[in-house]
Amino acid sequence: MQKSVMFRCLAGLIAGVCVLALAVSAQAVRIKDIAAFSGMRSNQLVGYGLVVGLSGTGDKRNSPFTTTSVINMMQRMGVAMDPARFKPTNVAAVMVTAKMSATAKPGSSLDVTVSSVGDATSLLGGILLQTPLKGVDGKVYALAQGPMIIGGYGVAGAAATAQKNVPTVGAIPGGATIERGVPFDFNSQDNLTLHMYSRDFSTTMQVVEQLNSALSGNYARASDAGSIVIDVPPDYRGNLVPLIASVENLEVTPENPAKVVVDEKTGTIVMGRDVRLSRVAVAHGGLNVVVEESAQVSQPGPFSMGQTVVVPETGVDVRQETRQLNIMEGATLQELVDGLNAIGATPMDTISILKNLKALGALYADLEVI
């Protein structure tokens, strides 16, 4: 019987993925891709409903709220039911969700998502009954109903099951009709607020300068690193759509801080374009200690009256990689990557090296570990 125990000192060769963002030069992007206007947010709607017409794949006795919902619905329709005899295998209780924009008007349609909340095994072939969708204020804003699209299936037998995707979640494209709009008068605004996705002073000032240049006046000003207030020019009062259409397509070059993001769980490393490294010497190697234990059997000779003895045997093997100091200096990201590759660093090795470089103060970037 053999036992092998491996001890590793320092980071070893662990499988991982290293993703490097190698941008040659900064690219101009549209304002609409890095910012959003206030008031244009989506509003979440949710409702509780019933899906009928299932082929025995609905909720079972473990979902009493389904039985209660069906009985209450039938009683409102004038149909008396005995709860003890009702078997809701063709019915499933579901939650219906949708997103409604601030500019949506009554009569327009919304896409809805239908998700089972009971122990139904599949919603395939079901039809959602009329379900009111409410906002956070408790008011009904839309009504949903109709047949669903299921992107999966599930079948089960006595000894085997087969399933593709999630059959307990479905969608109804255009399945909800808006009954009430959000009280928001878009064109009556005297100023607009632009919220930046990334809070960077340099990028925000670029946007302000581009806006003032395009509008031929000092109409835009930054209230902080992530918000820009735009006073509506007189020519656009009461008609903001042309203003926003022209503003959101202006191009700027974002200035993001140098950053390195490390995921130790998967060995993933993402480096930004502006990461720099001062001149340092790096040596990285590993020490392996292998201890092997085995048992040797000592058998006495014939007619010697001896006894069989088990003799333990231990073997120790020490292996140490010999690596020289390497000078690394990264004026560009490519030079930093070449330096890490020169010392044979794996993704997990690179994570350890980056941590030490940051501790030394030689890595000019924000190191974030997730």
HUQUI-V574859 format. One record per backbone hydrogen bond with DSSP energy under -1.0 kcal/mol. NH is the residue of the N-H (numbers start at 1). CO is the residue of the C=O. E is the energy in kcal/mol with one decimal. If there is no record, write none. Layout:
NH,CO,E
NH,CO,E
//
This chain:
3,293,-1.5
5,291,-1.7
7,289,-1.6
9,287,-1.7
14,12,-1.1
19,269,-1.4
21,271,-1.1
22,20,-1.2
23,21,-1.0
29,252,-3.1
31,250,-2.2
32,248,-2.3
33,30,-1.4
34,31,-1.3
35,31,-1.1
36,195,-2.2
38,193,-2.8
40,37,-1.4
43,100,-3.2
45,98,-2.8
46,134,-2.0
47,96,-2.0
49,94,-2.5
51,92,-2.8
52,127,-2.4
54,90,-1.9
56,54,-1.3
58,89,-3.4
59,91,-2.5
63,60,-1.6
66,63,-1.2
68,64,-2.3
69,65,-2.2
70,66,-2.3
71,67,-2.5
72,68,-2.4
73,69,-2.1
74,70,-2.6
75,71,-2.3
76,72,-1.7
78,75,-1.4
79,74,-3.0
85,82,-1.4
89,87,-1.2
91,88,-1.1
92,51,-2.2
94,49,-2.5
95,115,-2.8
96,47,-3.2
97,113,-2.4
98,45,-1.9
100,43,-2.8
104,101,-1.3
107,178,-2.5
108,105,-1.9
110,176,-2.2
112,172,-1.7
113,97,-2.5
114,170,-3.0
115,95,-2.4
116,168,-2.2
117,93,-2.2
121,57,-1.7
122,57,-1.5
123,167,-2.6
126,123,-2.0
127,52,-2.5
128,146,-2.6
129,50,-2.7
131,144,-2.8
133,142,-3.2
134,46,-2.7
135,139,-2.1
138,135,-1.8
141,133,-2.7
142,133,-1.4
143,177,-2.0
144,131,-2.6
145,175,-2.1
146,128,-2.1
148,126,-1.4
149,171,-2.9
153,164,-1.3
155,162,-3.0
157,160,-3.4
162,155,-3.0
164,153,-2.8
169,166,-1.1
170,114,-3.0
171,149,-1.9
172,112,-2.3
175,172,-2.0
176,110,-2.1
177,143,-2.7
178,108,-2.7
179,141,-2.6
180,141,-1.7
184,182,-1.7
186,184,-1.1
189,186,-1.1
192,230,-2.7
194,228,-3.5
195,36,-3.2
196,226,-2.8
197,34,-2.8
200,198,-1.4
204,200,-2.4
205,201,-2.3
206,202,-1.9
207,203,-2.1
208,204,-2.2
209,205,-2.4
210,206,-2.4
211,207,-2.5
212,208,-2.5
213,209,-2.0
214,210,-2.3
215,211,-2.4
217,212,-1.9
219,217,-1.7
221,229,-2.0
223,227,-1.6
224,227,-1.3
228,194,-2.2
229,221,-2.9
230,192,-3.5
231,219,-2.7
232,190,-2.4
236,233,-1.8
237,234,-1.2
239,236,-2.3
244,240,-2.6
245,241,-2.5
246,242,-1.8
247,243,-2.1
248,244,-2.7
250,247,-1.6
252,29,-2.6
260,366,-3.1
261,270,-2.6
262,368,-3.0
263,268,-2.8
267,263,-1.7
268,263,-1.4
270,261,-2.5
272,259,-2.1
275,272,-1.2
277,330,-2.2
278,362,-2.4
280,328,-2.6
282,326,-2.9
287,9,-1.3
288,319,-3.3
289,7,-1.7
290,317,-2.9
291,5,-1.6
292,315,-3.0
293,3,-1.8
294,313,-2.9
296,311,-3.3
298,309,-4.0
304,301,-1.6
309,298,-2.3
311,296,-4.0
313,294,-3.1
315,292,-3.2
317,290,-2.6
319,288,-2.8
321,286,-2.4
326,282,-2.4
328,280,-3.4
330,277,-1.4
336,332,-1.7
337,333,-2.5
338,334,-2.5
339,335,-2.0
340,336,-2.1
341,337,-2.3
342,338,-1.8
343,339,-1.0
344,341,-1.4
345,340,-1.9
350,346,-3.1
351,347,-1.8
352,348,-1.6
353,349,-2.5
354,350,-2.9
355,351,-2.0
356,352,-1.8
357,353,-2.6
358,354,-2.3
359,355,-2.1
360,356,-2.0
361,357,-1.1
362,357,-2.1
364,276,-2.2
365,363,-1.6
366,258,-2.3
368,260,-3.1
370,262,-2.9
//
